[in-house]
Amino acid sequence: MTGDDFKTIHVVIEGRVQGVWFRGWTRQQALALGLGGWVANRRDGSVEAEFEGPAVAVDDMITQCRQGPPHASVISVESTDVPRRNFQSFEVRR
């Protein structure tokens, strides 16, 4: 895939996003969309992740992150384009 139809982004998700199965849910959604990357909790209570794959799937993942799993309460999702990482899987980081 080339430029416009493939992208890699870094996101920071703020709100009530820890202790509500956000990382596991994110991994499930990302795998269902065929994305590579990772997700992790941050010390400040937010969650960060990188998603890589077809642009339309990455955009869909960002949309899903704005809602989150059932017990989450997302306040904001900030995304930044980053260089391609060539992820081979999607992992939950500790």
N, C-alpha and C positions, 0 to 999 in steps of 0.2 A: 504494500500500500504506500501511497505517496502523500506528501504534504497535507492537502485539504481533507482527505478522507480518513486520516489516522491522526490521533493526538494523544498526548500525555499531559495530565494535569495534576497539580498538588492542591488539595482542598483542606480547609480547616472548618470544622462544624462546631458551632457553639450552641449552648442551651443545656437542657437536661439530657445529656448524651452518654453519660457513663453510668454503669449499673443498670442499664435497660436493654442489654444484649445488642447494642448498636454495632459493635465490631463483628460479631457473628452474623448478624443480619446483613451488614455491608458485604461480607465475604460471599454469602449466598446470592445476593443480588448481582454482584460483580461477576461471579462464575456463570450465572444464568445468562448474562449479557455477553459472555465470552471475553471479559476484560482481564488483564494482568494488573498486578500492583500489590499494594499492602494497605493495612489500616492499623492504627495504634491510638491508645489513650495518651493524652498529654497531661503533664503535671497540673496545668491550670484548669482541668476539668473538661476541656474540649477534646475532640477527636480529630486526628489528621489522617489523611490517606493520599495515595497516588493511584490514579486510574489510567490505564493505557489500552488503547484499542481503536476500533472504528469510531470516528467522530460522533456519529449518530448514537452509538451505544454509550459513549462517555457522556454525552449531553443528557441521555436518558438517566444515567446513574446520578448525575448532579441533581436532576429533577427529583429522583427518588430520595436522595439525601435530604432534600428540603422538608420531606415528610418524616422519614425515619421509621423505625419499627413502632409498634403500637404504644409502648410506654414512654417513648422519647418525646421531648418537647424542643424542637429545633428553633433557635432564634435566628441564626444566620449561617450561611454557607458561602465562604469566600474561596474562589478558585483562581489559580495562577497557572499559565502554561509553563511547562518545564521541558527540557530536552528529552528526547526519546530514551527510554531505559532498557528496552527489550526484555521486559519481564516474561518469565516462562510460566508463572502461576500467580495466584492471588493468596497472600498470607495475612494472618492476624499476627501482628507483632506485639510483644509484651512491653 
